[in-house]
Amino acid sequence: MVSAEMDPRIEGVPYYMRHIIRNLDAELAAFSARLGEKFEQNQLIAALIDKSHLEHERKNGTLISTDAKSNEDLAGHGQMLVEKYSTEFVEESWSHIPEEAVRSIVSFLCCDESMSEVAQSIGLKDLVFAEPYPPSAAVMARAARAVVATLSSTRPDSVPVFVENFVTTRLVGQRLWDMWQVPDPLSVLQQILSRSDDSAEARLVKSAGCKTLEAVYQVALYNKNKTFLSTGFGESIDVAVAEAAREALDKLFGDTSSRPPLKFTRSLPPSCCNLPAHTASPDAAHPPLSEWSLARADPRHGNIIVC
């Protein structure tokens, strides 16, 4: 066996990258096998070279070729593909949410933190060429996006499957409000109801431990016809009102605990693709919140509001 000090391929290479260089073909073959895809090796290597690695090589005078490029361009193309197919998935899965919510969910899926976790899950941490080690979330995210772009050049039909399997699955267990930050949900609810000549009124239902550190309040919302809309709990009345408003909006947007499961079926055979899902209406566009009205509400819960 050739020692690390004698192998010309790894001379001057940081110790944590030596096993990758020495076993590069095997590592790339194993990576492709894990994903069940076939990559062109040179393209895949290009997707794994971060700009920080090239800067380090130039600084040390060890850059092999002046034409070497980082994965930035590939990452930019990959980002567009991830956003495209994530948007399609979100719009299909949430038929009744406004445009702002769609954009927020897609931003959540495509941010550096999410894409870094995707990179971790497919084993890119020990494959990416970057300095320093371990690579940052931004570096990992760029590598994951670049891999998506590389996949699109070899097997474009596999890109939506990849995005569904590794990116949109992060939506499982997520609440809409964890991804879409609305500072004043009661105001949003009032605006929507006002377009149908209605309004919401908050009433304190119960409270406990008001003068302690563990105070809890229950607030209920009613419309102007005194019909119950929703309820919420919190450590203060304001928090409880906000939670009640979010519950009412959840019903309108169809994001309750009883909603059908997310439909991850691109990689399944047709016989397995019969899970229930929201059926989008012909005009199921996602209008901005300023134009959203009760006519867009989830029909399973709209009758709770429209009385």
C-alpha positions as CSV (number, residue, x, y, z in Angstrom):
1,M,0.0,0.0,0.0
2,V,1.3,3.5,-0.9
3,S,1.6,5.7,2.2
4,A,-0.1,9.1,2.3
5,E,3.3,10.8,2.3
6,M,4.4,9.1,-0.9
7,D,1.2,9.3,-3.0
8,P,1.6,12.1,-5.5
9,R,-2.2,12.5,-5.8
10,I,-2.5,13.7,-2.2
11,E,0.7,15.7,-1.8
12,G,-0.3,19.0,-0.2
13,V,-3.9,17.9,0.3
14,P,-5.5,18.4,3.8
15,Y,-5.6,15.2,5.8
16,Y,-9.4,15.1,5.9
17,M,-9.6,15.1,2.1
18,R,-6.9,12.5,1.4
19,H,-9.2,9.5,1.5
20,I,-11.5,11.1,-1.0
21,I,-8.7,11.9,-3.5
22,R,-7.1,8.4,-3.1
23,N,-10.5,6.7,-3.5
24,L,-12.2,9.3,-5.7
25,D,-13.7,6.8,-8.3
26,A,-15.0,4.5,-5.6
27,E,-16.5,7.4,-3.6
28,L,-18.3,8.9,-6.6
29,A,-19.6,5.5,-7.6
30,A,-20.9,4.9,-4.1
31,F,-22.6,8.3,-4.1
32,S,-24.3,7.6,-7.4
33,A,-25.4,4.2,-6.1
34,R,-26.9,5.8,-3.0
35,L,-29.1,8.1,-5.1
36,G,-29.8,5.4,-7.7
37,E,-28.6,7.8,-10.4
38,K,-25.9,7.8,-13.1
39,F,-23.7,10.9,-13.1
40,E,-21.0,11.8,-15.6
41,Q,-17.9,11.8,-13.4
42,N,-16.3,15.0,-14.5
43,Q,-19.6,16.9,-14.1
44,L,-20.1,15.5,-10.7
45,I,-16.6,16.5,-9.6
46,A,-17.3,20.0,-10.9
47,A,-20.4,20.1,-8.7
48,L,-18.3,19.3,-5.6
49,I,-15.7,22.0,-6.0
50,D,-16.5,25.0,-3.9
51,K,-15.0,28.4,-4.5
52,S,-13.3,28.3,-1.1
53,H,-11.3,25.3,-2.3
54,L,-10.1,27.1,-5.4
55,E,-9.2,30.2,-3.4
56,H,-7.2,28.0,-1.0
57,E,-5.4,26.3,-4.0
58,R,-4.5,29.7,-5.6
59,K,-3.2,31.0,-2.3
60,N,-0.9,28.0,-1.8
61,G,0.1,27.9,-5.5
62,T,-1.1,24.4,-5.9
63,L,-4.0,25.1,-8.4
64,I,-3.6,22.6,-11.2
65,S,-5.4,24.5,-13.9
66,T,-6.2,28.2,-14.3
67,D,-9.4,27.2,-16.0
68,A,-10.7,25.5,-13.0
69,K,-14.2,26.7,-12.0
70,S,-16.2,26.5,-8.8
71,N,-19.7,25.1,-8.6
72,E,-21.3,28.6,-8.3
73,D,-22.9,28.6,-11.7
74,L,-24.2,25.0,-11.3
75,A,-25.6,26.0,-7.9
76,G,-27.4,28.9,-9.4
77,H,-29.1,26.7,-12.0
78,G,-29.8,24.1,-9.4
79,Q,-31.5,26.6,-7.2
80,M,-33.9,27.6,-10.0
81,L,-34.8,23.9,-10.5
82,V,-35.4,23.3,-6.8
83,E,-37.5,26.4,-6.6
84,K,-39.5,25.4,-9.7
85,Y,-40.4,21.9,-8.5
86,S,-40.9,22.9,-4.9
87,T,-43.4,25.5,-6.0
88,E,-45.3,23.0,-8.0
89,F,-45.4,20.6,-5.1
90,V,-46.5,23.3,-2.6
91,E,-49.2,24.7,-4.9
92,E,-50.6,21.2,-5.4
93,S,-50.5,20.3,-1.8
94,W,-51.9,23.5,-0.4
95,S,-54.7,24.5,-2.8
96,H,-56.1,27.2,-0.6
97,I,-53.2,29.2,0.7
98,P,-52.4,32.7,-0.6
99,E,-49.4,33.6,-2.7
100,E,-47.4,34.9,0.2
101,A,-47.6,31.6,2.0
102,V,-46.5,29.7,-1.1
103,R,-43.4,31.9,-1.4
104,S,-42.6,31.5,2.3
105,I,-42.8,27.7,2.2
106,V,-40.7,27.6,-1.0
107,S,-38.1,29.9,0.7
108,F,-38.1,27.6,3.7
109,L,-37.4,24.6,1.4
110,C,-34.7,26.3,-0.6
111,C,-32.8,28.2,2.1
112,D,-29.2,27.3,3.0
113,E,-30.2,25.5,6.2
114,S,-32.7,23.2,4.4
115,M,-30.4,22.5,1.4
116,S,-27.5,21.9,3.8
117,E,-29.5,19.2,5.5
118,V,-30.3,17.7,2.1
119,A,-26.6,17.6,1.4
120,Q,-25.9,15.9,4.7
121,S,-28.6,13.3,4.1
122,I,-27.1,12.2,0.7
123,G,-23.6,12.1,2.1
124,L,-22.0,15.2,0.6
125,K,-20.2,16.4,3.7
126,D,-17.2,14.2,3.1
127,L,-17.2,14.6,-0.7
128,V,-17.3,18.4,-1.2
129,F,-13.9,20.1,-1.9
130,A,-14.0,23.1,0.4
131,E,-12.0,25.0,3.0
132,P,-12.1,25.0,6.0
133,Y,-13.4,21.7,7.2
134,P,-16.1,20.9,8.2
135,P,-17.9,22.9,5.4
136,S,-20.4,25.5,6.4
137,A,-24.1,25.3,5.7
138,A,-23.7,27.7,2.7
139,V,-21.0,25.5,1.2
140,M,-23.1,22.3,1.7
141,A,-26.2,24.0,0.2
142,R,-24.2,25.1,-2.9
143,A,-23.0,21.5,-3.4
144,A,-26.5,20.1,-3.1
145,R,-27.9,22.6,-5.6
146,A,-25.0,21.9,-8.0
147,V,-25.7,18.2,-7.8
148,V,-29.3,18.9,-8.8
149,A,-28.1,20.9,-11.8
150,T,-25.7,18.1,-12.7
151,L,-28.5,15.6,-12.5
152,S,-30.6,17.8,-14.8
153,S,-27.9,17.5,-17.5
154,T,-27.8,13.7,-17.4
155,R,-31.3,12.7,-16.4
156,P,-33.6,15.7,-16.4
157,D,-36.7,13.5,-15.7
158,S,-35.1,12.5,-12.3
159,V,-34.9,16.1,-11.0
160,P,-38.5,16.4,-9.9
161,V,-38.2,13.0,-8.2
162,F,-35.0,14.1,-6.4
163,V,-36.6,17.3,-5.2
164,E,-39.7,15.5,-4.0
165,N,-37.7,12.7,-2.2
166,F,-35.0,14.9,-0.6
167,V,-36.3,18.5,-0.4
168,T,-40.1,18.6,-0.1
169,T,-40.1,15.8,2.5
170,R,-38.9,18.4,5.0
171,L,-42.5,19.6,5.0
172,V,-43.6,16.5,7.0
173,G,-44.5,17.6,10.5
174,Q,-44.2,21.3,9.7
175,R,-46.9,23.7,10.6
176,L,-47.7,26.5,8.2
177,W,-46.9,29.1,10.7
178,D,-43.4,27.7,11.3
179,M,-42.6,28.6,7.7
180,W,-44.8,31.7,7.1
181,Q,-44.2,34.5,9.6
182,V,-47.3,36.6,10.1
183,P,-46.8,39.2,12.8
184,D,-50.6,39.9,13.4
185,P,-52.7,36.9,12.4
186,L,-55.9,38.5,13.9
187,S,-55.5,41.4,11.6
188,V,-55.2,39.1,8.6
189,L,-58.3,37.2,9.7
190,Q,-60.2,40.5,10.1
191,Q,-59.2,41.6,6.6
192,I,-60.5,38.3,5.1
193,L,-63.7,38.4,7.0
194,S,-64.3,42.0,6.1
195,R,-64.5,41.2,2.4
196,S,-67.6,39.1,3.3
197,D,-69.0,41.8,5.6
198,D,-68.1,39.9,8.7
199,S,-65.7,40.3,11.6
200,A,-64.1,38.4,14.5
201,E,-64.5,39.1,18.2
202,A,-62.2,37.7,20.8
203,R,-63.6,36.6,24.2
204,L,-61.7,35.4,27.2
205,V,-63.1,31.9,28.0
206,K,-60.9,30.6,30.9
207,S,-57.8,31.6,32.8
208,A,-55.6,30.1,35.4
209,G,-52.6,31.2,37.5
210,C,-53.0,34.8,36.4
211,K,-50.6,36.1,39.0
212,T,-48.0,33.4,38.6
213,L,-45.2,32.6,36.2
214,E,-47.3,29.8,34.7
215,A,-50.3,31.8,33.8
216,V,-52.5,30.4,31.0
217,Y,-55.4,31.9,29.1
218,Q,-58.0,30.5,26.7
219,V,-59.5,32.8,24.2
220,A,-62.3,32.1,21.7
221,L,-63.1,33.9,18.5
222,Y,-66.7,34.5,17.3
223,N,-68.0,36.2,14.2
224,K,-70.6,39.0,14.3
225,N,-73.4,36.4,14.3
226,K,-72.0,35.0,17.5
227,T,-70.9,31.8,15.7
228,F,-67.8,30.1,17.2
229,L,-64.8,30.3,14.9
230,S,-61.8,29.0,16.9
231,T,-60.0,28.9,20.2
232,G,-56.4,29.4,21.3
233,F,-54.3,29.1,24.4
234,G,-51.3,31.2,25.6
235,E,-49.3,32.6,28.5
236,S,-51.0,36.0,27.9
237,I,-54.2,37.1,26.4
238,D,-52.5,38.5,23.3
239,V,-50.7,35.2,22.7
240,A,-54.0,33.3,23.1
241,V,-55.8,35.7,20.7
242,A,-53.0,35.2,18.1
243,E,-53.2,31.4,18.4
244,A,-57.0,31.5,18.0
245,A,-56.6,33.6,14.9
246,R,-54.0,31.1,13.5
247,E,-56.4,28.2,14.1
248,A,-59.2,30.1,12.3
249,L,-56.8,30.7,9.4
250,D,-55.7,27.1,9.4
251,K,-59.3,26.1,8.8
252,L,-59.6,28.5,5.9
253,F,-56.3,27.5,4.4
254,G,-56.9,23.8,4.8
255,D,-53.9,23.2,7.1
256,T,-55.6,21.4,10.0
257,S,-54.5,18.2,11.6
258,S,-57.2,16.4,9.7
259,R,-55.9,17.4,6.3
260,P,-54.9,14.6,3.9
261,P,-51.3,13.5,4.0
262,L,-48.8,15.1,1.7
263,K,-48.6,13.2,-1.5
264,F,-45.1,12.0,-2.3
265,T,-45.8,9.8,-5.3
266,R,-43.5,10.8,-8.2
267,S,-41.2,7.8,-7.6
268,L,-44.1,5.4,-6.9
269,P,-45.8,3.0,-9.4
270,P,-49.3,4.1,-10.5
271,S,-50.9,1.5,-8.3
272,C,-49.5,3.2,-5.2
273,C,-50.6,6.7,-6.2
274,N,-54.1,6.6,-4.9
275,L,-53.6,8.6,-1.6
276,P,-56.3,11.2,-0.9
277,A,-55.3,14.8,-1.7
278,H,-56.9,18.2,-2.1
279,T,-58.6,18.6,-5.4
280,A,-57.8,21.9,-6.9
281,S,-60.6,23.9,-8.4
282,P,-60.3,25.1,-12.0
283,D,-59.5,28.6,-10.7
284,A,-57.1,27.3,-8.0
285,A,-54.6,30.1,-8.5
286,H,-53.0,31.4,-5.4
287,P,-54.0,35.1,-5.2
288,P,-52.1,37.5,-2.9
289,L,-53.4,37.9,0.6
290,S,-54.9,41.3,-0.3
291,E,-57.2,39.6,-2.7
292,W,-57.9,36.4,-0.7
293,S,-61.5,36.0,0.3
294,L,-63.8,33.3,1.9
295,A,-64.6,32.1,-1.6
296,R,-61.1,30.6,-1.7
297,A,-61.5,28.8,1.6
298,D,-61.1,25.0,2.0
299,P,-64.6,23.7,1.5
300,R,-64.1,21.2,4.3
301,H,-63.9,24.0,6.8
302,G,-65.3,27.0,5.0
303,N,-68.8,26.4,6.5
304,I,-67.3,27.0,9.9
305,I,-66.7,30.6,9.0
306,V,-69.4,31.3,6.5
307,C,-72.6,31.2,8.4
